[in-house]
Amino acid sequence: FAASFSAPVVFFCQNNQWTTSVPTSQQSASETLAQKGKAYGMPYVRVDGNDALAVYAATQWAAERARTNHGPTLIEHFTYRAEGHS
């Protein structure tokens, strides 16, 4: 919907390498989750979710795109799972 209507949205995907109970690699055949943005017709980027400056830069870029009516962006924050799911 966001890409179809060029909605000014920034999507954040926190990838801690796990789904509810199994590694992400067992749930998705995609090399990265960020690249799923391509299927939706929106720009995407994958950043080190533990690097505050990288996250900030990607968010600034995506927010500027949204503010200037260039549609949605998907940002994948690649990080690690610190604790259990529940």
C-alpha positions as CSV (number, residue, x, y, z in Angstrom):
1,F,0.0,0.0,0.0
2,A,2.7,2.5,1.0
3,A,4.7,2.0,-2.2
4,S,1.6,1.9,-4.4
5,F,0.5,5.3,-3.0
6,S,4.0,6.8,-2.4
7,A,3.2,7.2,1.2
8,P,5.8,9.1,3.2
9,V,6.7,6.2,5.5
10,V,9.9,4.8,7.0
11,F,9.7,1.1,7.8
12,F,12.1,-0.3,10.4
13,C,12.8,-4.0,10.5
14,Q,14.8,-5.2,13.5
15,N,16.5,-8.4,12.4
16,N,17.9,-10.1,15.5
17,Q,18.5,-13.2,13.3
18,W,15.7,-15.1,14.9
19,T,12.0,-15.5,14.3
20,T,9.8,-16.6,17.2
21,S,11.7,-19.8,17.8
22,V,14.0,-20.6,14.9
23,P,16.8,-18.8,13.0
24,T,15.7,-16.4,10.3
25,S,17.5,-18.5,7.8
26,Q,14.9,-21.2,8.3
27,Q,12.0,-18.8,7.8
28,S,13.2,-16.9,4.7
29,A,15.2,-17.8,1.6
30,S,16.1,-14.1,1.1
31,E,19.7,-13.2,1.5
32,T,18.6,-10.2,3.6
33,L,15.3,-9.0,4.9
34,A,16.0,-5.5,3.5
35,Q,15.8,-6.8,-0.1
36,K,12.2,-7.6,0.4
37,G,11.7,-3.9,-0.1
38,K,12.5,-4.5,-3.8
39,A,9.5,-6.8,-4.1
40,Y,7.3,-4.0,-2.7
41,G,8.8,-1.4,-5.1
42,M,10.5,0.7,-2.5
43,P,14.2,1.6,-1.7
44,Y,15.8,-0.4,1.0
45,V,19.0,-0.5,3.0
46,R,20.5,-2.8,5.5
47,V,22.6,-1.3,8.4
48,D,24.5,-2.6,11.4
49,G,21.8,-2.2,14.1
50,N,24.5,-1.9,16.7
51,D,26.1,1.1,15.0
52,A,24.2,4.1,16.2
53,L,25.8,6.4,13.5
54,A,24.8,4.0,10.7
55,V,21.3,3.8,12.0
56,Y,21.1,7.5,12.3
57,A,22.4,8.1,8.8
58,A,20.0,5.6,7.2
59,T,17.1,7.1,9.2
60,Q,18.0,10.6,8.1
61,W,18.2,9.6,4.5
62,A,14.9,7.7,4.6
63,A,13.2,10.6,6.5
64,E,14.3,13.1,4.0
65,R,12.9,10.9,1.2
66,A,9.6,10.8,3.0
67,R,9.6,14.6,3.7
68,T,10.2,15.4,0.0
69,N,7.4,13.1,-1.2
70,H,9.6,10.3,-2.6
71,G,7.7,7.6,-0.9
72,P,8.5,4.8,1.6
73,T,11.8,3.3,2.5
74,L,12.6,0.0,4.3
75,I,15.5,-0.1,6.7
76,E,16.7,-3.4,8.1
77,H,18.7,-3.1,11.4
78,F,20.9,-6.2,11.5
79,T,21.6,-7.0,15.2
80,Y,21.7,-9.8,17.7
81,R,19.2,-11.4,20.0
82,A,20.1,-10.6,23.6
83,E,17.3,-12.5,25.3
84,G,14.5,-15.0,24.7
85,H,11.4,-14.2,22.8
86,S,8.9,-14.1,25.6
